[in-house]
Each structure stands twice: as structure tokens, then as C-alpha cells.
Amino acid sequence: MSQQLISLSPDLKRLRDEGYEIQVRAGYLVMSHVPYVTRARQVAFGDLVSELTLAANRTARPSSHVAMFSGSTPCDQMGAPLSRLINSSNRSTIGDGIVIDHTFSSKPTTGYADYYEKMTTYAAILGKYASIIDPGAMATTFRPVLSPDDDEVFTYVDTASSRAGIAAITARLATGPVAIVGLGGTGAYILDLMAKTPVRAIHLWDGDRFLQHNAFRAPGAPSLAALEEQPYKVDYFAAIYSNMHRAIVPHSEFVSEANVAQVLTVAFVFLALDSGPAKRVLVQQLEAAGRPFVDVGMGVHDVGGTLGALLRVTTSTPHAEQPASHRLSYGDGAAPEYRTNIQIADLNALNAALAVIRWKKYLSFYCDLEHEHHSTYQLDGNEITNEDRW
């Protein structure tokens, strides 16, 4: 992906062709081997780092004039810090092992036209002082740079995390594979959210076909031709989300005792399937294996001509004091609010969002003060109740 992006973007290609050492890592543009002067009036080499603004796997005009730098304090040839260039100094990791020590601010009147202009400008500011001490110190080395592309799960660079400055936190989501069991309304929205995370693989389990009624409670807008083909749900959604995530793995079958062992091979499971014997078997096997999972449930009911709803997110983790199974329904003696099967897209989406947020809390992406393992959202009062806090 890094090399493809460089090849497709004239400004990045120009940087590479002129001998600059550039890579795209964690959604940032990194230029290595940039000469600068230290306080000791010695020439050293650091890394310039910039956000990346992309459009269809090509660079767009830079959205920020600010650049970041990895190295000690840059100085002039006399060892005086470049205070007019340095905006702030604070060592931090921004993602994929990229450590920055300073932020620079040098803003042209009209901004930078492209990344070639931006990166060469900052390199020239630092390099002009280095060249006074060592005329042979240059950023253009023509050295080949290895690409980390083989490890990428996205088909294009995640610049959203880098633009927001959360690439290092987002990296916590790059865990082992997950499974989504059930691609009905809520399960499909779980996939929509999970496909935007760097999780290593997403396995989809559902034996149903994608029919017309599914279109009204799922993300996206299928064409009439797609509905006429009646594809399996897992194949339909895998085809869509593989445009973004490389590792969407469809299984066009229901989970049963015969194949439950395959589900247990993943690191985390989202359960979004109807209640029944298969769900009971799956939950028992997951708990016995100590495999963490989130189970979602939704009940919609008539309240005097309007609809009320109760959404549930139940989490099972190895360190929980009691199993989550005591909170779950399998269709036998279920409470009335969980017996109905009305599906509404916005409630499906909300239930999915709550489930994915819980997964992200489990991985310390989000702050988690209560560590709740069971929560319910009551629509009419707009209230979320947390229970089983461990």
C-alpha cells in the first residue's frame, strides 16, 4: 500500500525519485535521514513526519502546514535552538513505533501546494545549517526503503486515525481475528464498524440469504439486481467490506455442534444470532474455552400505538466473577420484552455501536471506569443501566 500510494501520487513519487527516504506508516508520511544541527554543533539525522490527506489512494493538498520531527532539538550552526521553527517539544509515540519529539510550524501565505513542497521546505530549513558544518550532509540518499505493506489489513491507508492523532491508540485494536455470528440487522452493523478497525481478520457466520426485507435493516443500499441474485448474507457483505478490509472471511453456514470448534479459534466473538439450541451450545463452548464474547439482544414492543424498545449488551470475559450465560435468553421462558423479533435499522445500528464500544473498552481503546459486563438501553427514558460491574 505504501509503495502503491507513492507511485500513484506525483508529489510523493517526486520525493522518492529525487532520493528522499520516505515511507507511509500508520497513516503518516515519514521522511528519514534528514540532517540537522544539535546543541553540540554536530550534524545528526532525524525523521520528518507529516499528516497525510488522501483522496482515492492519492495525496490531496496538505490539510495542515505543521510537521513533526523525531530527533534532538534542531539548532543553527552556532548551536542555538531554532525557536522560530519549533512550535512545541514533547516526546510521544503517535503510532506504529513512530516517536516524535517536536512539532514545527512554518506556514507559507497560501499554505503548501503538495507534500513535495511541504517536506522539502522543512528539510531545507534544517539542512541549510547542517550543510555549513558538513557540506556532504544531505537528505537525498537514494537508499531503498522496505515497505511494511504485507502486514496491512486495509486496502488503503487509514488517515482518519493519524489526522485525529490517535494512531497509537488505534493500534491496540490490531488484535487476533474476531467472529461475527449472525448477519441480521445488528450483526451487519457490527461488521460495518469492525471493518474500520485494524483487527487482523473478521469471520462472518450466517447460513441465510440476503433478501429484500434485509435491505431495510442493514447498512448500505443494495441494488435491485443484487437482491434478485439472493446471495448468502456473508458473501454479500464480504464483497462490500472487502473493498476496505483485506481479511473478511465468509462462512455461509449456521453455527452448530458440528462446526462450533472453528468459531473457537478466534480471539473474540460477537453474537448477534437468534435464540435457540445453537446459541446455547455456542455460549457453553465459548465460556468453557474462556473465549471473550459480546452478545446482543433487542426487544421492540407496542406501547399505545408507539414503539418502545429495550437493547441489551452482555459481555463475557475470562476474569468475570460469574458467567454471562445467566443473563442470556435461548428462547425458552424469555422475558416478554425479548420475545418479539421486530428489527429497525436505527436500533440495530445503536445496538451494534454499543457492542463494538464494549469491545473497544475491553482492549483499552476507550476509557472504562465501570467494567460493566451487562448493560441495557431503555428507549422511552433514554437510559442506559450498567450491571455486573467487575
Buried (B, 14 or more C-beta within 10 A) or exposed (E): BBBBBBEBBBBBBBBBEEEBBBBBBBBBBBBBBBBBBBEEBBBBBBBBBBBBBBEEBBBBEBEBBBBBBBBBBBBBBEBEBBEEBBBEEEEEEBBBEBBBBBBBEBEEEEEBEBBBBBBBBBBEBBBBBBBBEEEEBBBBEEEEBEBEEEEBBBEBBBBEBBBEEBBBBBBEBBBEBBBBBBBBBBBBBBBBBBBBBBBBBBBBBBBBBBEEEBBEBBBEEBEEEBBEEEBBBBBBBBEBBBEBBEBBBBBBBBBEEEEBEBBBEBBBBBBBBEBEEBBBBBBEBBBEBEBBBBBBBBBBBEEEEEEBBBBBBBBBBEEBEEBBBEBBBBEEEBEEBBEEEEBBBEBBBBBBBBBBBBBBBBBEBEEBEEBBBBBBBBBEEEEEEBEBEE
